[in-house]
Amino acid sequence: ELKVEQNPLFLSMQEGKNYTIYCNYSTTSDRLYWYRQDPGKSLESLFVLLSNGAVKQEGRLMASLDTKARLSTLHITAAVHDLSATYFCAVSKAFGAGSYQLTFGKGTKLSVIP
Amino acid sequence: SAVISQKPSRDICQRGTSLTIQCQVDSQVTMMFWYRQQPGQSLTLIATANQGSEATYESGFVIDKFPISRPNLTFSTLTVSNMSPEDSSIYLCSATRSEGETQYFGPGTRLLVL
């Protein structure tokens, strides 16, 4: 059974600071997804990471994937209040039956305070 | 990208009744999924909606409780049958066109069962 663990689950950051959210998963997978969810809203896709060493950046967010360590990171640079949201990582199997299905982590609730 | 709409956006239902949720995608997609999300919690996959055949259910979810239809490549329905207060949740539809592509999520249906 594929398991996905995120930490921390709650994160309170000061504006301007940097921080990293970690996502560990339990079985071989080459596909890692990051989503953002604002309160009362649906999920917005942030990044799709499909190979070992993949790195993607959008604004103050940068995501990376290490398939050998079964670890993805979401790095936040110089946080601003608009980044306050819940961030989910999700993993799919590498191939075969169920390779479309996503298993989600519990989410990291980020609060950026002035 | 794909734009997904869901109907209804929210509903309050009586115990023992059933509710059908509709999911419409603005373009043809390969796979459609139904998730459940308790407020403040992560997403749990209910089933994969297969076009032209029976849905594939995850452990803990059964067809009698959550019948699903997918008559074509852009539309799916989820029925929550014989509802109890434990079924109160947010139900999300998602879709993707290919392996490795992100899943696009609908806005969700907020269900309260009294």
Boltz contact constraints between the chains, C-beta under 6 A:
constraints:
  - contact:
      token1: [A, 33]
      token2: [B, 102]
      max_distance: 6.0
  - contact:
      token1: [A, 42]
      token2: [B, 105]
      max_distance: 6.0
  - contact:
      token1: [A, 42]
      token2: [B, 107]
      max_distance: 6.0
  - contact:
      token1: [A, 42]
      token2: [B, 108]
      max_distance: 6.0
  - contact:
      token1: [A, 43]
      token2: [B, 105]
      max_distance: 6.0
  - contact:
      token1: [A, 45]
      token2: [B, 102]
      max_distance: 6.0
  - contact:
      token1: [A, 48]
      token2: [B, 102]
      max_distance: 6.0
  - contact:
      token1: [A, 50]
      token2: [B, 100]
      max_distance: 6.0
  - contact:
      token1: [A, 99]
      token2: [B, 99]
      max_distance: 6.0
  - contact:
      token1: [A, 100]
      token2: [B, 31]
      max_distance: 6.0
  - contact:
      token1: [A, 104]
      token2: [B, 42]
      max_distance: 6.0
  - contact:
      token1: [A, 104]
      token2: [B, 43]
      max_distance: 6.0
  - contact:
      token1: [A, 106]
      token2: [B, 42]
      max_distance: 6.0
  - contact:
      token1: [A, 107]
      token2: [B, 42]
      max_distance: 6.0
